[in-house]
């Protein structure tokens, strides 16, 4: 799923340490003692201190404690309407494994700070299995917080061709597999409101294919009343957060965000720069302050701006299909591929979604491996996931796709998933990178920096953080 928006006004360089502002110099990383925080990862001292604190507070007793091999604990991020859906998936696992019990615990996951989980690892009492967001996998592996799954994938006969390519790549780091993709979000479908198109004199059955077509349509779709914006064709930086927006349009413009071989971030790639320049053109043309005033009146559920004629075109996450069915069943809309410019990437998309891993020190690894295998890499389990949640499995061989490919809206998203090429950069400074990119987008939109300068600054900051992290390699074992 799309990553949570990074914190405004700063980014967590390491757990509990904010960047500090230094006036004209911008943001600077505070100095910390090397022993206490190496790349923000759990050092030997912090592991010992965390573990002692947890034991003193009545923490678990570690591997020597009596562990029931038929009880598997899992921390999951599913709240709201997804909570009962995940309970149904767990119940299906229990029916398929008589005598087994899944103890599912809702544990919010923050991309930039998961101290509860890291403390549980340090104390030797983590859950048996845990959900990990795709861009977190490399960082958690580098921290030494996950167990490699190489034995599991070999024993189960699982390989890269069993998954959509980005779904496998986001789980592989430093020569090992650290997680399995539970659900694959094709980011994104591009949707348009047909009633808005008719109102603007546009063909409701002809969506934009190119960026130029989309810009021309957006111009006609914009509706003004006494100098106030009442409807806008598109808000390029509002596609599930400014960072996800930059990923989306950056790839559509033919950009790249990371050089895996060189281990270098590339936010100033020409394609990414062009994407941000184009995003800024909307901020200037329609006046970002007037856009912000329009957004202030946006609602949720039945009052979603796309449903009520305030936003004519936007990107749509797979969960949006069920939301439309629930809150706007009469909405006339279409769904297609993301538009692209000349020299850009046709049918561009990227994969988000949750993965499952096994924490370092899991006391029921055998049970956890079976839970992961069944939910992420079997026909029965992935069908249960798809039926209960409405999400796509990352396991491309799942029989559930035979049914969803013909469902309105969902079928188009399946086509997008089949063609998807990208995942967010697989490297251990991903959370930091997303915060830096968010600040870059906002600085460019509000004219505080040029797009190229904002992106170069984001690259400089992130590369320093990544180099700092990589200098501490060797602690995964």
C-alpha positions, 0 to 999 in steps of 0.5 A: 500500500502507499507509504504513510506520509513523512512527518512535516517539518523534519525527518527522523534521521534515527529513532528519536532524533529529529533534524534540526533547522539551521537557518539559511543552511537548511536542515542538518543532521545532529551529531550523536555518539557513534556507539549509541546510534550507527546509522540509526540501527540497533547497536550491541549496547542498545540491544543489551540495554533494551533487553535488560529494560524489557526483562526488568519490566516483566518481559518475556523469557526468551527461547528457553521458555515453554513455547507451544509450536501450534500457536503463532503470534503475528503483528499486523497493521490492519485496523478499520474495515481491514481488521475483520478481513485479516481475522478471516484470513487467520481463521482460514489458516486455522481451518487448513491447519487443525490444532493451530492458533494464530494470535493476531495483534494489531500493531500500527506500523510507522515507516519512519519509527517502529521502536516497539518492534525493535525493542521487542527484538532487543529484548528477545521477545518479538512476535513469531511473524510480522508485517513489514512494509515493502520499503522497510524490508532492506532497513529492517534486514540491515538493522538485524531485526529480521531472519533471512528466509533463504531456507524457507524459499528453498524448502517451499520451492519458491522463486522469483518467477512465482511473484510479480517482479517488483514484489520479489525485488522489494524482499531481496537485499544483500543476497538474501530473501527477508520477506514474502509479499502478502499483497501487491498494490498496483500504483496506480490506476488513473481515473476520470469522472465522466460527469465532469468530462461531460460538463466540460464538453469533453468526450466522457469515453476518451481519457488522456493518454499523454501528459499534453492531453491531460494538461489540455483537459485539466485546463477545460475541467477547471471551474472558477467562481468569482476568482475561487477554484471550485473544481480542478482537473488534477492535483499532481502532488496529491496522489496519496502524498507528495512523495508517492506522487513524485515516484508516480510521475517521476517514473512516468517521465522516465526517471530513476530514483536509485542506482542499485549497483553504485548504491547511489540515490538519483533524485536529480535524474533528468526524468524526475526533474522534469516530473517535478517541474511539470508538477510545479507548473500546476502550482503556478497556473492554478495558484497553489494557495487557491488549490489549497483553499479548494482542498480545505473543503475536501471531504472523505467517504461520500464527500470524496472530492472525486465523487462530488465534482471537485476533482475530475482526474486522479490516481486510484489505489486498489482499495479505492474500488471498494470505496467507490462501491461503498460510498458512490455506487452510482459514480460514472468513472473510467480507469486506465493507465497513467498518462506519460510524456514523449520519451517517458514510460507508457503504462508506468506503475509501481508496486506497493503493499505489505510483506511478511517477515520473521523477526530475529529471535522468533521463538516459533520459527517453524510455525511462522514459516508455515504461516508465511508460506501459506498466506504468501505462496500457496493457492489456498492461502492467497485465494483466502487473502484475495477473497477476504480483503479484496487485495491482490496477492504478490504471488502471481500464480494465485488462482484468485486472479482468474476471478478478479480479472473480469471484475469492473475496475479491478480487472484494469488494475490487474492489467496494470499489475501485470505490466508493473516495473518498479518498486521503491528503492531497495536500500536501508535509508528508504524512510529517510529518502521519502522524507527528503523527497517530501521536503523537496516537493514542498520546497519546489511547489512553494517556490522556495527552491528550483526543482533541480536544487530541491532534488539535489539537496534531497540527494545529498542529504539522503546519500550522506545518511545511506553512506552512514548506514552502510558503513555499519554493515556486518551486524545482520548476523 
